[in-house]
Amino acid sequence: MDDKIIDDLEEIQKSFDVAMKEIESEQEAYWNSLSHDEQLKAFCAVVRRIHKGDIEERRSYRGVLYDIFGFGPESYVQAQASGYLTIHNALFDWVDWVEKGEGPDDWK
């Protein structure tokens, strides 16, 4: 591959990483600006939606973000960078495992 293309791709990756760090910093500042009670309410509201989308309705990653949370395409990368895609996939695999009867009896 052409060295110029590689250099350009590396520069794009660096810019993306900087932007994602800025977004993460903004998210953390927002979280820290909430009172303990507000943090708990936000946490429970998010968990309730994840449970509905991932466990009850077995939605796709986009389905949970778009249909359950009401977000648009802008949420895809931010949620992924926050670890939600990994959580979604783990929950999806776990539900499959339990439905197949392969999980511990107390998980059914």
C-alpha positions in Angstrom: 0.0 0.0 0.0 1.2 3.5 -0.8 3.0 5.2 2.2 0.8 8.3 1.8 -2.3 6.3 2.2 -0.9 4.6 5.3 0.1 8.0 6.8 -3.4 9.4 6.0 -5.1 6.4 7.6 -2.9 6.7 10.7 -3.7 10.4 11.0 -7.4 9.7 10.7 -7.1 7.1 13.4 -5.3 9.6 15.7 -8.1 12.2 15.1 -10.8 9.6 15.8 -9.0 8.6 19.1 -8.8 12.2 20.2 -12.5 12.8 19.4 -13.5 9.7 21.3 -11.4 10.7 24.3 -13.1 14.2 24.3 -16.5 12.6 24.2 -15.6 10.2 27.0 -14.4 13.2 29.1 -17.6 15.1 28.4 -19.6 12.0 29.5 -17.6 11.6 32.7 -18.0 15.3 33.5 -21.7 15.0 33.0 -21.9 11.9 35.2 -19.9 13.6 37.9 -22.2 16.6 37.8 -25.2 14.5 38.8 -26.1 13.9 42.4 -25.9 10.4 43.8 -29.7 10.1 43.5 -29.6 11.3 39.9 -26.8 8.8 39.1 -28.8 6.0 40.6 -32.0 7.0 38.6 -30.0 7.2 35.4 -28.3 3.9 36.0 -31.6 2.1 36.7 -33.3 3.7 33.6 -30.4 2.5 31.4 -30.3 -1.0 32.9 -34.1 -1.3 32.5 -33.8 -0.5 28.8 -30.9 -2.8 28.3 -32.8 -5.6 30.0 -35.9 -4.9 27.8 -33.9 -4.8 24.5 -31.3 -7.5 25.1 -33.1 -10.0 27.4 -36.8 -9.6 26.9 -37.0 -8.6 23.2 -33.7 -10.0 22.0 -33.0 -7.0 19.8 -30.0 -6.4 17.6 -27.4 -3.9 18.8 -28.9 -1.3 16.5 -32.4 -2.3 17.6 -31.6 -1.6 21.2 -30.0 1.7 20.5 -32.5 3.0 17.9 -35.8 1.4 19.0 -35.5 0.9 22.8 -33.4 4.0 23.6 -34.7 6.1 20.7 -31.2 7.1 19.5 -30.0 7.4 15.9 -26.9 6.5 14.0 -24.8 8.9 16.1 -25.1 6.5 19.0 -23.5 3.5 17.3 -19.8 4.4 17.7 -20.2 6.2 21.1 -22.0 3.2 22.6 -19.4 0.8 21.1 -16.6 2.8 22.5 -18.3 2.8 25.9 -18.3 -1.0 25.9 -22.0 -1.6 25.1 -21.4 -3.8 22.0 -19.4 -6.2 24.2 -22.1 -6.2 26.8 -24.8 -6.7 24.2 -23.0 -9.7 22.6 -22.3 -11.3 26.0 -25.9 -11.0 27.0 -27.0 -12.4 23.7 -24.7 -15.4 24.0 -25.8 -15.8 27.7 -29.5 -15.9 26.8 -28.8 -18.5 24.1 -26.9 -20.6 26.5 -29.6 -20.5 29.1 -32.4 -21.1 26.6 -30.6 -24.2 25.4 -30.6 -25.5 29.0 -26.8 -25.3 29.2 -26.7 -22.9 32.1 -27.0 -23.6 35.8 -30.5 -24.6 36.9 -30.8 -21.5 39.1 -30.4 -19.3 36.0 -33.5 -20.6 34.3 
